[in-house]
Amino acid sequence: MEMDEECFNLPTGSPPINYQSFCGGKHRLIHLDLKGAPPKVSYLKELLPVLKKHGATGLLIEYEDTFPYSGSLRHLRKVPDELPDSCGSPDAQEPPPQQSTCDGSAKTSCEDLMKSNPHPPYYLPEEVAEILECAASNDLEVIPLVQTFGHMEGECGGMEEVPLLQVLLGACSRCQVSSREEVFLEWVMLVGGWVRRKYPHVTPIIWDDMLRGMTSQRLNVSGVGATVDVMIWKYDAGVLLLPDGGFRPLVPPSCPALWSRPLTGWQRYDHYAVLCELLPAAVPCVVLCLNVLEAGEFTSPIHWAASRALGSSSLLALSPAFRPQPVEADLQFPGAALHAALQAWANLRAACSAHANSEIVTGWYHSYRRRLRSVAPAMLDAVRTQGLRLLQSVAAAEVQLATELLHVYDAHTTREWLETHVTPLKRKLREQQKQCQDLSRHVGVASCGPQACTCCGPGEQVKSPDD
């Protein structure tokens, strides 16, 4: 999660902003990025009280295609992903339930788990109402984040059949007489003014990046500061350098410093990218950040306080990406089981990477030796045995991940995550097992055996060299 700042008031010539000086904003907002992966309402009902307990005062909800648009905007709703056969993986379909694996254990079908959880990949109108009601009952203010530029302008169209992005960039014929800055400010004033007139109690918020290159004089003349509030965003570490005069022209006298500090994070960067994060995996970080904002600093006692608040007997990991490392299995918060399963998966993925880059695989099992069909029997057996052990672990992890994902997400999100992260690795391990089976016929090493083996592929018969 990262931090944004809103409504700074800095005089001209002020030094760069130090984040620590601005931890006391009235509101602490939690950004919920829902696009293409809406958590179940039942999960959000469990999560929101936890966020409130740790100091959150509001939600910045980015619905995008998970909102139940209707009428002429109906096409903005997310539709289920449908992979053509030519694009799909031959390994995407799981074998039927209770089919034997190489070790003789029963296997549950991920596909059956997902079929038992049907739901469209967007919220129903009554579900949005439930989310808002839950937020209100927890005294959490809701700010809907409506993306336009770079996100939905291609779907919304524009003025007189001119794409909105063209208008924004000043590329249409009507905009050639004005600068891009003038076109943008005119658009903000038009839309922002309409919102203020239609809903007098609502103040639109815009991100500051389109304003950063503008001078204080231009911002003053535009009057945009009386129409909208500005969210100053920065996602890397360090200080924030503001343009000429900062954003003082946009700051009303009633806002001496800032009024909110949103903690932001994404499940998906945009609609053309796969999932980059899952909300439950970020909860420990959110809780820690809320504690830091409350205290105004990050210290060891703050770290311990956040860790213990989540039920941990040790400090929360600050660099969980480096694997392998112990799984935080003792944490207690909504989605903790999925969080632990994701950490265990990260460890297993690291083990698979270590196997693929091991001395035996890169040396004795090198593609050159395989092409010669000259692999030392002992080394071939070692590669096959370790690869099979990892393949069985991946198959078991897949079922566990599917089970936990379906507690939080719908079947569409679950399928996407599994096919993005699990299926490619499973395919590589299966291919290695098939290579080992083929080579075993030439070097005299026994293969899995005559049983039906789901590890090597759905319904495939893996035979010994003597069959």
C-alpha positions as CSV (number, residue, x, y, z in Angstrom):
1,M,0.0,0.0,0.0
2,E,1.2,3.5,-0.7
3,M,0.2,6.9,0.7
4,D,-1.4,9.9,-1.1
5,E,-1.8,13.4,0.2
6,E,-4.7,15.7,-0.3
7,C,-5.1,19.5,0.1
8,F,-1.6,20.6,0.9
9,N,-1.1,24.3,1.6
10,L,2.5,25.3,0.9
11,P,3.7,28.9,0.3
12,T,5.9,29.6,-2.7
13,G,9.5,28.5,-2.1
14,S,8.6,26.0,0.6
15,P,11.1,23.1,1.1
16,P,10.1,19.6,-0.2
17,I,7.4,17.9,1.8
18,N,8.5,15.4,4.4
19,Y,5.8,12.7,4.8
20,Q,6.3,12.5,8.6
21,S,5.0,16.1,8.9
22,F,1.6,15.2,7.5
23,C,0.5,12.1,9.4
24,G,-2.3,13.9,11.2
25,G,-4.9,14.3,8.5
26,K,-8.5,14.2,9.8
27,H,-9.4,11.3,7.5
28,R,-7.6,8.1,6.9
29,L,-9.0,6.6,3.8
30,I,-8.5,3.0,2.6
31,H,-8.4,2.6,-1.2
32,L,-10.3,-0.5,-2.4
33,D,-9.4,-1.3,-5.9
34,L,-12.2,-3.6,-7.1
35,K,-11.7,-3.5,-10.9
36,G,-12.1,-6.9,-12.4
37,A,-11.8,-8.7,-9.0
38,P,-14.7,-7.7,-6.6
39,P,-14.4,-9.3,-3.2
40,K,-17.6,-10.9,-2.0
41,V,-19.8,-8.7,0.1
42,S,-19.7,-11.2,2.9
43,Y,-15.9,-10.7,3.0
44,L,-16.2,-6.9,3.0
45,K,-18.7,-7.0,5.9
46,E,-16.0,-8.8,7.9
47,L,-13.2,-6.6,6.8
48,L,-14.7,-3.1,7.3
49,P,-15.1,-3.3,11.1
50,V,-11.4,-4.4,11.3
51,L,-10.3,-1.3,9.2
52,K,-12.4,0.9,11.5
53,K,-10.9,-0.6,14.6
54,H,-7.4,0.2,13.4
55,G,-8.1,3.9,12.6
56,A,-9.7,4.1,9.2
57,T,-12.3,6.8,8.8
58,G,-13.4,6.2,5.2
59,L,-13.1,4.2,2.0
60,L,-12.0,5.3,-1.5
61,I,-13.8,2.7,-3.6
62,E,-12.7,2.2,-7.1
63,Y,-15.5,0.2,-8.7
64,E,-14.7,0.6,-12.4
65,D,-16.2,-2.5,-14.2
66,T,-17.5,-4.1,-11.0
67,F,-20.2,-1.5,-10.7
68,P,-23.7,-2.6,-11.9
69,Y,-24.0,-0.1,-14.7
70,S,-27.3,-0.3,-16.6
71,G,-29.0,1.2,-19.6
72,S,-26.6,2.8,-22.1
73,L,-23.7,2.1,-19.8
74,R,-24.5,-1.5,-19.3
75,H,-21.5,-2.5,-21.5
76,L,-19.1,-1.1,-18.9
77,R,-19.8,-4.0,-16.6
78,K,-17.2,-6.7,-16.6
79,V,-18.0,-9.8,-18.6
80,P,-16.7,-13.3,-17.8
81,D,-13.4,-14.1,-19.4
82,E,-13.7,-16.6,-22.2
83,L,-10.5,-18.0,-23.5
84,P,-10.6,-19.4,-27.1
85,D,-9.4,-23.0,-27.4
86,S,-6.3,-21.7,-29.3
87,C,-5.4,-19.4,-26.4
88,G,-6.2,-21.7,-23.6
89,S,-3.8,-24.1,-21.8
90,P,-4.1,-27.9,-22.5
91,D,-3.7,-28.2,-18.7
92,A,-6.3,-25.7,-17.7
93,Q,-9.0,-28.3,-17.0
94,E,-8.6,-30.3,-13.8
95,P,-9.2,-34.1,-13.8
96,P,-12.6,-35.1,-12.3
97,P,-12.9,-35.4,-8.5
98,Q,-11.5,-38.4,-6.7
99,Q,-9.1,-39.4,-9.5
100,S,-5.9,-40.9,-8.2
101,T,-2.6,-39.1,-8.2
102,C,0.8,-40.7,-8.4
103,D,0.9,-41.2,-4.6
104,G,-2.6,-42.7,-4.6
105,S,-4.3,-39.9,-2.8
106,A,-7.7,-38.5,-3.8
107,K,-7.8,-35.2,-5.6
108,T,-10.6,-32.6,-5.4
109,S,-11.5,-30.8,-8.6
110,C,-10.9,-27.0,-8.6
111,E,-13.3,-26.7,-11.5
112,D,-16.1,-28.3,-9.4
113,L,-15.3,-25.9,-6.5
114,M,-15.7,-22.9,-8.9
115,K,-18.9,-24.2,-10.4
116,S,-20.4,-24.4,-7.0
117,N,-19.8,-20.6,-6.6
118,P,-21.7,-19.0,-9.5
119,H,-21.9,-15.2,-9.5
120,P,-21.4,-12.5,-12.2
121,P,-18.0,-10.7,-12.1
122,Y,-19.6,-7.5,-10.9
123,Y,-21.7,-6.4,-8.0
124,L,-25.5,-6.5,-8.1
125,P,-27.3,-3.2,-7.2
126,E,-28.5,-4.6,-3.9
127,E,-24.9,-5.7,-3.1
128,V,-23.6,-2.1,-3.6
129,A,-26.3,-1.0,-1.2
130,E,-25.1,-3.6,1.3
131,I,-21.5,-2.3,1.1
132,L,-22.6,1.3,1.6
133,E,-24.9,0.3,4.5
134,C,-22.0,-1.7,6.1
135,A,-19.7,1.3,5.7
136,A,-22.2,3.6,7.3
137,S,-22.8,1.3,10.2
138,N,-19.0,1.4,10.8
139,D,-18.9,5.2,10.5
140,L,-16.8,5.0,7.4
141,E,-17.2,7.7,4.8
142,V,-17.4,6.4,1.3
143,I,-15.7,8.3,-1.6
144,P,-16.4,6.6,-5.0
145,L,-13.4,6.8,-7.3
146,V,-14.7,7.1,-10.9
147,Q,-11.8,6.5,-13.3
148,T,-12.0,8.2,-16.7
149,F,-8.8,9.2,-18.5
150,G,-6.7,6.2,-19.3
151,H,-9.3,3.8,-18.0
152,M,-12.9,4.2,-19.3
153,E,-12.8,7.0,-21.8
154,G,-12.7,4.6,-24.7
155,E,-16.0,3.1,-23.5
156,C,-17.7,6.4,-22.6
157,G,-17.2,8.1,-25.9
158,G,-17.1,11.9,-26.1
159,M,-18.6,15.0,-27.5
160,E,-20.2,14.9,-31.0
161,E,-18.7,11.4,-31.6
162,V,-15.2,12.6,-30.9
163,P,-13.4,10.2,-28.5
164,L,-13.0,11.8,-25.1
165,L,-9.3,11.1,-25.1
166,Q,-8.9,13.2,-28.2
167,V,-10.6,16.1,-26.5
168,L,-8.4,15.6,-23.5
169,L,-5.3,15.7,-25.6
170,G,-6.5,18.7,-27.6
171,A,-6.3,16.6,-30.7
172,C,-9.8,17.3,-32.1
173,S,-10.5,20.1,-34.5
174,R,-12.5,22.1,-31.8
175,C,-9.5,22.0,-29.5
176,Q,-6.8,23.1,-31.9
177,V,-7.3,26.7,-31.0
178,S,-6.7,26.0,-27.3
179,S,-3.8,24.6,-25.4
180,R,-4.1,21.1,-23.8
181,E,-4.0,22.8,-20.4
182,E,-6.9,25.1,-21.3
183,V,-8.9,22.2,-22.7
184,F,-8.3,20.1,-19.5
185,L,-9.2,22.9,-17.1
186,E,-12.4,23.7,-19.2
187,W,-13.4,20.1,-18.9
188,V,-12.8,20.0,-15.2
189,M,-14.8,23.1,-14.6
190,L,-17.6,21.9,-16.8
191,V,-17.9,18.5,-15.1
192,G,-17.0,19.7,-11.6
193,G,-19.4,22.6,-11.8
194,W,-22.2,20.3,-12.9
195,V,-21.5,18.0,-9.9
196,R,-21.5,20.9,-7.5
197,R,-24.8,22.2,-8.8
198,K,-26.5,18.8,-8.9
199,Y,-25.1,17.7,-5.5
200,P,-24.2,20.8,-3.4
201,H,-23.0,18.7,-0.5
202,V,-20.4,16.8,-2.8
203,T,-17.0,18.2,-3.7
204,P,-15.3,16.4,-6.6
205,I,-11.7,15.3,-6.1
206,I,-9.2,15.1,-9.0
207,W,-5.7,13.7,-9.1
208,D,-3.0,16.4,-9.4
209,D,-0.8,14.9,-12.2
210,M,-2.6,16.8,-15.0
211,L,-2.0,20.1,-13.1
212,R,1.6,19.7,-12.2
213,G,3.0,21.5,-15.2
214,M,0.7,24.5,-14.8
215,T,1.7,27.8,-13.3
216,S,0.1,29.3,-10.2
217,Q,-1.2,32.1,-12.3
218,R,-3.0,29.7,-14.7
219,L,-4.5,27.8,-11.7
220,N,-5.6,31.1,-10.1
221,V,-7.3,32.4,-13.3
222,S,-9.1,29.1,-13.9
223,G,-10.9,29.1,-10.6
224,V,-10.6,25.3,-10.4
225,G,-9.7,25.5,-6.7
226,A,-13.2,26.6,-5.9
227,T,-14.7,23.7,-7.8
228,V,-12.6,20.6,-6.9
229,D,-10.2,19.3,-4.3
230,V,-6.9,18.0,-5.4
231,M,-5.4,14.6,-4.5
232,I,-1.6,14.9,-4.6
233,W,-0.2,11.5,-5.2
234,K,3.2,10.0,-5.1
235,Y,4.0,6.3,-4.9
236,D,7.8,6.1,-4.4
237,A,9.8,6.8,-1.3
238,G,11.3,10.1,-0.4
239,V,10.1,13.7,-0.6
240,L,7.6,15.3,-2.9
241,L,8.6,18.2,-5.1
242,L,5.7,20.5,-6.1
243,P,5.6,22.7,-9.2
244,D,5.8,26.5,-9.2
245,G,4.0,27.8,-6.1
246,G,2.8,24.4,-5.1
247,F,-1.0,24.0,-5.2
248,R,-1.7,26.9,-2.9
249,P,-4.1,28.5,-5.4
250,L,-6.3,25.4,-5.1
251,V,-6.4,25.3,-1.3
252,P,-9.3,27.0,0.4
253,P,-8.6,29.0,3.6
254,S,-10.6,26.4,5.6
255,C,-8.0,23.8,4.8
256,P,-4.7,24.8,6.5
257,A,-2.8,21.7,5.7
258,L,-4.6,18.5,4.5
259,W,-7.8,16.7,5.4
260,S,-7.0,13.1,4.4
261,R,-4.3,10.5,3.9
262,P,-5.5,7.7,1.7
263,L,-3.6,4.4,1.7
264,T,-3.7,3.1,-1.8
265,G,-3.0,-0.1,-3.5
266,W,-4.1,-2.1,-6.6
267,Q,-5.4,-5.5,-7.3
268,R,-4.9,-4.8,-11.0
269,Y,-3.0,-1.9,-12.7
270,D,-5.5,-1.7,-15.6
271,H,-7.9,-3.8,-17.5
272,Y,-5.2,-5.2,-19.8
273,A,-3.0,-6.5,-16.9
274,V,-3.5,-9.6,-14.8
275,L,-4.0,-9.4,-11.1
276,C,-1.0,-7.9,-9.3
277,E,-2.2,-8.2,-5.7
278,L,-5.1,-9.6,-3.7
279,L,-6.8,-7.5,-1.0
280,P,-6.4,-10.1,1.9
281,A,-2.6,-10.2,1.2
282,A,-2.4,-6.4,1.9
283,V,-4.4,-6.3,5.1
284,P,-1.4,-6.7,7.5
285,C,0.3,-3.8,5.6
286,V,-2.8,-1.7,5.8
287,V,-3.1,-2.3,9.6
288,L,0.6,-1.4,10.0
289,C,0.2,1.8,7.9
290,L,-2.8,2.9,9.9
291,N,-0.8,2.5,13.1
292,V,2.0,4.5,11.7
293,L,-0.4,7.3,10.6
294,E,-1.9,7.3,14.1
295,A,1.5,7.6,15.8
296,G,3.1,9.9,13.2
297,E,6.2,7.7,13.0
298,F,7.4,4.1,12.4
299,T,9.1,2.6,15.4
300,S,9.7,-0.9,16.7
301,P,7.0,-0.5,19.4
302,I,4.5,0.5,16.6
303,H,5.6,-2.5,14.6
304,W,5.1,-4.8,17.5
305,A,1.7,-3.2,18.4
306,A,0.4,-3.8,14.8
307,S,1.8,-7.4,14.8
308,R,0.2,-8.3,18.1
309,A,-3.1,-6.7,17.1
310,L,-3.2,-9.2,14.3
311,G,-2.5,-12.1,16.6
312,S,1.2,-12.6,15.6
313,S,3.8,-13.7,18.1
314,S,6.5,-12.2,15.9
315,L,7.0,-9.1,13.9
316,L,5.1,-8.7,10.6
317,A,7.3,-9.3,7.7
318,L,8.4,-6.1,6.0
319,S,9.8,-7.8,2.9
320,P,7.5,-10.7,2.2
321,A,8.5,-11.0,-1.4
322,F,11.9,-12.6,-0.5
323,R,11.3,-16.4,-0.3
324,P,11.4,-18.8,1.2
325,Q,10.6,-17.5,4.7
326,P,8.3,-18.6,7.5
327,V,4.5,-18.5,6.7
328,E,2.6,-16.1,9.0
329,A,0.1,-18.8,9.8
330,D,-0.9,-17.4,13.2
331,L,-2.4,-14.1,12.0
332,Q,-6.1,-13.4,12.7
333,F,-8.0,-11.2,10.4
334,P,-10.6,-11.7,7.6
335,G,-8.8,-13.5,4.8
336,A,-5.9,-14.6,7.0
337,A,-6.2,-18.2,5.6
338,L,-5.8,-17.0,2.1
339,H,-2.9,-14.7,3.1
340,A,-1.1,-17.8,4.6
341,A,-1.9,-19.9,1.5
342,L,-0.4,-17.2,-0.7
343,Q,2.7,-17.1,1.4
344,A,3.0,-20.9,1.3
345,W,2.5,-20.7,-2.5
346,A,5.4,-18.2,-2.7
347,N,7.6,-20.6,-0.8
348,L,6.6,-23.5,-3.1
349,R,7.2,-21.3,-6.2
350,A,10.7,-20.5,-4.8
351,A,11.3,-24.2,-4.4
352,C,10.3,-24.9,-8.0
353,S,12.6,-22.2,-9.2
354,A,15.5,-23.6,-7.1
355,H,14.8,-27.1,-8.7
356,A,14.7,-25.6,-12.2
357,N,18.1,-23.9,-11.6
358,S,19.7,-26.6,-9.6
359,E,23.1,-28.0,-10.6
360,I,21.6,-31.4,-11.5
361,V,19.0,-29.9,-13.9
362,T,21.3,-27.3,-15.5
363,G,24.2,-29.7,-15.7
364,W,23.3,-33.4,-16.0
365,Y,19.8,-32.8,-17.3
366,H,20.7,-30.0,-19.7
367,S,18.8,-29.8,-23.0
368,Y,22.0,-30.8,-24.8
369,R,22.3,-34.1,-22.8
370,R,18.5,-34.7,-23.3
371,R,18.9,-34.2,-27.1
372,L,21.6,-36.8,-27.1
373,R,19.4,-39.1,-24.9
374,S,22.4,-39.5,-22.7
375,V,21.5,-38.7,-19.2
376,A,23.1,-40.5,-16.2
377,P,20.4,-42.8,-14.8
378,A,21.0,-41.7,-11.2
379,M,20.7,-38.0,-12.2
380,L,17.5,-38.6,-14.3
381,D,15.9,-40.4,-11.4
382,A,16.9,-37.5,-9.1
383,V,15.3,-35.0,-11.4
384,R,12.2,-37.0,-11.9
385,T,11.7,-37.7,-8.2
386,Q,12.2,-34.1,-7.1
387,G,10.0,-32.8,-9.9
388,L,7.3,-35.3,-9.1
389,R,7.4,-34.3,-5.5
390,L,7.0,-30.6,-6.4
391,L,4.2,-31.4,-8.9
392,Q,2.2,-33.2,-6.3
393,S,2.8,-30.2,-3.9
394,V,1.6,-27.8,-6.6
395,A,-1.5,-29.9,-7.3
396,A,-2.4,-29.9,-3.5
397,A,-1.7,-26.2,-3.2
398,E,-3.9,-25.5,-6.1
399,V,-6.9,-27.0,-4.4
400,Q,-6.1,-25.2,-1.1
401,L,-5.7,-21.9,-3.0
402,A,-9.0,-22.4,-4.9
403,T,-10.8,-23.1,-1.6
404,E,-9.5,-20.0,0.1
405,L,-9.9,-17.8,-2.9
406,L,-13.5,-18.8,-3.2
407,H,-14.1,-17.6,0.4
408,V,-13.2,-14.1,-0.7
409,Y,-13.7,-13.9,-4.5
410,D,-16.1,-15.2,-7.2
411,A,-15.2,-18.1,-9.5
412,H,-14.1,-15.7,-12.3
413,T,-11.3,-14.1,-10.1
414,T,-10.4,-17.5,-8.7
415,R,-9.9,-19.0,-12.2
416,E,-7.9,-16.0,-13.4
417,W,-5.5,-16.2,-10.4
418,L,-5.0,-19.9,-10.7
419,E,-4.4,-19.8,-14.5
420,T,-2.1,-16.9,-14.1
421,H,0.1,-18.3,-11.3
422,V,-0.4,-22.0,-10.9
423,T,-1.2,-23.4,-14.3
424,P,2.0,-22.3,-16.1
425,L,4.2,-23.8,-13.3
426,K,2.2,-27.0,-13.3
427,R,2.6,-27.2,-17.1
428,K,6.4,-26.9,-16.8
429,L,6.6,-29.6,-14.2
430,R,4.3,-31.9,-16.2
431,E,6.5,-31.4,-19.3
432,Q,9.5,-32.3,-17.3
433,Q,7.9,-35.5,-16.0
434,K,7.0,-36.5,-19.6
435,Q,10.6,-35.8,-20.7
436,C,11.8,-38.0,-17.9
437,Q,9.4,-40.7,-18.9
438,D,10.6,-40.7,-22.5
439,L,14.2,-40.7,-21.5
440,S,13.7,-43.5,-19.0
441,R,12.9,-45.8,-21.9
442,H,16.4,-45.3,-23.2
443,V,18.4,-45.3,-19.9
444,G,16.5,-48.0,-18.0
445,V,14.9,-45.9,-15.2
446,A,11.4,-46.9,-14.0
447,S,8.7,-44.3,-14.4
448,C,5.7,-43.5,-12.2
449,G,4.0,-46.9,-12.7
450,P,0.9,-48.1,-14.5
451,Q,-1.7,-46.2,-12.4
452,A,-3.7,-43.3,-13.8
453,C,-1.6,-40.3,-13.0
454,T,-3.2,-36.9,-12.8
455,C,0.1,-35.2,-12.1
456,C,1.3,-35.8,-15.7
457,G,-2.0,-34.8,-17.2
458,P,-5.7,-35.5,-17.1
459,G,-6.4,-39.2,-17.5
460,E,-3.0,-40.1,-18.9
461,Q,-1.6,-43.6,-18.5
462,V,2.0,-43.5,-17.4
463,K,3.7,-46.8,-18.1
464,S,6.9,-48.4,-16.9
465,P,9.7,-49.0,-19.5
466,D,8.8,-52.7,-19.6
467,D,5.2,-52.2,-20.6
